[in-house]
Amino acid sequence: MNRNYKEVENWSASTYIVKIMASIKDKLLTGLVGPVIISHRYGKTYIRSKPSQVKNPRTPGQITQRGKFKAATQFVSRNLIELIRPYWNPEGKRNGMSGQNLFCKLNTHAFNSEGFPDIKKLKFTTGNLGELNNLRLEMAGDTTIRFIWDDNTRDKKTSEDNQLKLFGMNLDQVAKEIPCNAIRKEKSFVLDINKHAFSYLFCFFWNPVLQLASKSEWIDCN
């Protein structure tokens, strides 16, 4: 028997005046009763002393990790409507979780404890659709840029009709979807940067039927 436990017969708390934080299940008292914790296993009752101290999980590494997770959840809150619900919830559902939780699972590492993301590590999508192949940019005019990519259509997940999705984001970490009607087979799209001025641009292909997105690509507009 574990030395921290003591088996007791017909134990009752009625003879004690103590602070009780316990519950009654199947007519058995379970939980914290004064300085002891009561539990039941295999028809037997055990009591053990309440720990005098609880280790404070505030090591530098744990503090940093909590800060990174907090930053990821704040990003989710800022971008729930335009990014998380439409593009993360479907994949989250396939994985038995919410889109918010899936985003945090895949992106917590991309944030620092001060709340800022590493753009190179930030995933705007889960990347389960055929990739945006060989993306490059060129000036199309004084205030316009042309997105160019190769048509790598090959199967249902890499369809010629996959939609190009564009998001802009500034340093406030609020992502805004930019209207775009381009599809994979068209191989280019022109954007007026005067109308859509952002610090960063993110783009990916989206299949609305399968509700799958390709891996996101990012562009530094600074």
Protein Blocks (a to p, Z undefined) as FASTA:
>chain_A
ZZkbccdehiafklpccddddddeehiaedjehjbccddeehiacdddddfbdcddfbfk
lmmmmmmmmmmmmmmmmmmmmmmmmmmmmmmmmnopafklmmmmmmmmmpcfkopacfkl
pcfbgolaccdehiacddfbfkbccdddddfbfbfklcfkbccddddddfkopacddddf
bdfklopacddfklmccfbdcdddddfklopacddddddfZZ
